[in-house]
Amino acid sequence: MTSTPTRDGNVRPFEGSERAAALIGRIEDFLHGELAALARAHGVDQEHGASRELLQQVWRRSHELGFYGMTLPEAMGGLGLSVLDHVLIKEAIYASGSPFAPHVFGELSGPPRVGALVRKATPHHMQNFILPVARAEKAICFALTEAEAGSDAGAVQTRAVRDGEHFVLDGRKRFISGSPFADFAVLMASTASDSAQREVTAFFVDLKQAGVRVEAGYKTMAGQSHTGDIVLENCRIPAANLIGEPGRGLALALGRITVNRLLHCPAMVGLAAVALRDACAYAGQRRQFGRAIGQFQAIQHMLADMATELAAARALMISTARQIDAGSEARAEASMAKLFCSEAAFRIADRAVQIHGGEGIVQGRRVEFLFRMLRMYRVLTGTSEIQRNTIARELLGEPG
Ligand SMILES: Cc1cc2nc3c(=O)[nH]c(=O)nc-3n(C[C@H](O)[C@H](O)[C@H](O)COP(=O)(O)OP(=O)(O)OC[C@H]3O[C@@H](n4cnc5c(N)ncnc54)[C@H](O)[C@@H]3O)c2cc1C
């Protein structure tokens, strides 16, 4: 195990490889240097998003520095990272507090969206969709959810009907992250001949083509507006855009669900670490009754509980990553990690707001943003209830 000096000057044992430790150092320099300057120059913060042009600049620069394609298969220039290294690098990215965190390796709209599809990709897919995304030229989103198909993802109603060398798509996708600035979507549609049947198929869709539009007029509670609906009306796409086999779309989308579930945890853990850091700083600086509030035991106990929950969430995340790296399926453990990290991170953010008193509930304070942001993770990418369903199914040995 290597030790890494952190920005606060402490030395902590590092759980990943030496290569990951070195990468984290370079990525932190990028985040705290170039990207922080870019955010300041353009007035970008967590709630004032960057323009597509500026995002493209970030993707290109990250690509030049060798970060953007890190998660791609090795044959495409990826680094062949272990799940543990991936988790630790992502945790460090989010712990930086940078508004560009989701763009360093293009998690929202870049290579991680296509890496798992490479195995099934045809030369047409590679040339027109996957390579432009890998080269940071184009952005892509993942479109499964619909108004009537949320937790029950198989209930997709968007229809894809074969017409000679084309498919004609009609329907509406809801809550699609990155869609307002994406060029393409990996989109799930029903190819069943009868609407009572479930047959979900995956397609590449060019969002700039006729018959498609993105409606993006809403903001999430975190104040961000990079989520939108994709509306498909008589949208004709080449049959060659079909990914894998008809009816295997959900398997393709959810095939890596265990790893993907775990890979959301470092974002929550990283952001919760920012909340704890801010709460400690405020407790040391804010004075009431003639002393720093951090000298009151009530505040100390809140900080102690926050640190304890953060350590427990991290430990579960890391042990699950190690199990997956060792070849275990770890379905229940990945759901436990997503459930515990999201619920614990929200409790940490709640206490951080409490420690900030009135300042904590004023819009614009970072803890106030973190509270709203961390509330969302209990719903996103499989709600806490759906994680509990998975854990219980595994415990009781019921089919998935
Ligand atoms: C900001 C944001 C970004 C998103 N990004 C994407 C994206 O990029 N691509 C994409 O495809 N989707 C995306 N989504 C959709 C997201 O994955 C869904 O919102 C989520 O899966 C929950 O679905 P739902 O909103 O329809 O809730 P519902 O499924 O309607 O759930 C409502 C409530 O019922 C509970 N519930 C439902 N079924 C069960 C059950 N069987 N047992 C117990 N409780 C149950 C839920 O836990 C929840 O509490 C995004 C959503 C948001 C808000």
The ligand as a Gaussian input file, in Angstrom:
#p B3LYP/6-31G(d) Opt

LIG

0 1
 C      -31.386000      14.265000     -12.545000
 C      -31.773000      12.961000     -13.146000
 C      -30.949000      12.388000     -14.101000
 C      -31.315000      11.183000     -14.715000
 N      -30.544000      10.676000     -15.737000
 C      -30.999000       9.608000     -16.445000
 C      -30.321000       9.197000     -17.639000
 O      -29.282000       9.756000     -18.025000
 N      -30.842000       8.163000     -18.362000
 C      -31.974000       7.502000     -17.973000
 O      -32.396000       6.597000     -18.679000
 N      -32.644000       7.872000     -16.836000
 C      -32.185000       8.913000     -16.072000
 N      -32.860000       9.332000     -14.940000
 C      -34.023000       8.584000     -14.486000
 C      -33.811000       7.853000     -13.156000
 O      -33.004000       6.727000     -13.365000
 C      -35.186000       7.517000     -12.593000
 O      -35.764000       8.760000     -12.158000
 C      -35.128000       6.549000     -11.443000
 O      -34.718000       5.277000     -11.897000
 C      -36.493000       6.377000     -10.753000
 O      -37.524000       6.237000     -11.672000
 P      -38.841000       7.169000     -11.540000
 O      -38.368000       8.577000     -11.441000
 O      -39.764000       6.857000     -12.649000
 O      -39.478000       6.769000     -10.175000
 P      -40.584000       5.620000      -9.941000
 O      -40.089000       4.327000     -10.515000
 O      -41.908000       6.112000     -10.365000
 O      -40.547000       5.500000      -8.354000
 C      -41.340000       6.307000      -7.482000
 C      -41.208000       5.755000      -6.071000
 O      -41.725000       4.402000      -6.043000
 C      -40.732000       3.531000      -5.554000
 N      -40.835000       2.211000      -6.225000
 C      -40.993000       1.962000      -7.553000
 N      -41.011000       0.647000      -7.791000
 C      -40.845000       0.039000      -6.590000
 C      -40.776000      -1.314000      -6.146000
 N      -40.839000      -2.341000      -7.004000
 N      -40.584000      -1.566000      -4.824000
 C      -40.491000      -0.526000      -3.930000
 N      -40.561000       0.768000      -4.275000
 C      -40.736000       1.048000      -5.579000
 C      -39.400000       4.209000      -5.869000
 O      -38.343000       3.726000      -5.043000
 C      -39.744000       5.669000      -5.598000
 O      -39.681000       5.919000      -4.221000
 C      -32.499000      10.511000     -14.301000
 C      -33.314000      11.084000     -13.306000
 C      -32.984000      12.303000     -12.756000
 C      -33.920000      12.920000     -11.738000

